[in-house]
Amino acid sequence: MNKKLFYTLILLFACNFLVVARDVYDCKAQSTGILIFLADSIDFRSDLTRVYGRMSGRPHTSGRIDFMSAVSGGKEMMATDIDGVDFKRYFQWEDDGIIPIEIDFPPMKPNGPITIKTNGPTGESIWKISLGKLRKKRRK
């Protein structure tokens, strides 16, 4: 095997273990408006911030989120992606009234509470998320 290729592979393998993300878990959320949010954790990465949680609503009804923004440290950022529902599309609450979601925002620092504002046909909902325990974890 070529020596240069061998060292390149070792370097790539080693760099893979040096990427560190900060994961905040045991988060708490206070909600106002129609959409209720139950926060689980927040993953602060160098390329994005991902908020994990569940929305709670009235079973067998529909809802819609047109856009979402987060305010942290006085800076407001628009959500870049959401999993569990789609922006500007209606979704259906199932029997238990819970929908797990993951929301992506541009990179943020874990500097304190985050306020997420959602807006749709039923009006604005505001979720104030207080950060829980912080831990470092390695990304593969």
Secondary structure, DSSP 8 states (H G I E B T S, - for coil): --HHHHHHHHHHHHHHTT-EEEEEES-EEEEESS-EEEEEEEEE-SS-EEEEEEEE--TT-EE-B-EEEEEETTEEEE--EEESS-BTS-EE--TT-EEEEEEEES-----S-EEEEEEETTEEEEEEEE--EEEEEE--
